[in-house]
Amino acid sequence: MGVQEFFYLPVLLFMLVLVHSAVTQYHRDTREVSIFGRMLQKHIFKTITGAAFGDVCFRECYRDVRCQSFNYAFTQDKCELSNRTKEARPEDFIPNSDRYYFRRDMKRGEPIPELSADSCKENQGERRWTSGQRNILAEFHQTSHSCVGSL
């Protein structure tokens, strides 16, 4: 009777290790960290004052579909929600000693009308669309401001 009970213990431990490694891998791939002393300028669409803690910024960013990132001005208790990320607009990612920058960690699926990109490249960094049976890599033409498919 005692041997059979101990048989389940290694199986249980093995399963726990397996689940733990899968969860760890998932969080490593999706986790974002704040960047102290930096901010994304020119893309702020909403400012929230009286945000004594950064969790207010998180909550408000997740509630608004347009929010892709935010700056938290900790000296002013203020959140600045942005409709772009530092990856989409690296030229607008500047030093600022009074702020933290944080990118929203949820990946967008379909294009969101409220977030029209200025270029196809900016729209999810060369996002691939499916048209019928083939994948199309969009290109942006500055003159027509439209995405044209190419293989």
Secondary structure, DSSP 8 states (H G I E B T S, - for coil): -HHHHHHHHHHHHHHHHHHHHHHHHHHHHH----EEEEEE-S-EEEEEE---SHHHHHHHHHH-TT-SEEEEETTTTEEEEESS-TTT-GGGEEEEEEEEEEE--S---S--GGG--SSTTTTTTT-EEEETTEEEEEEEETTTTEEEEE-
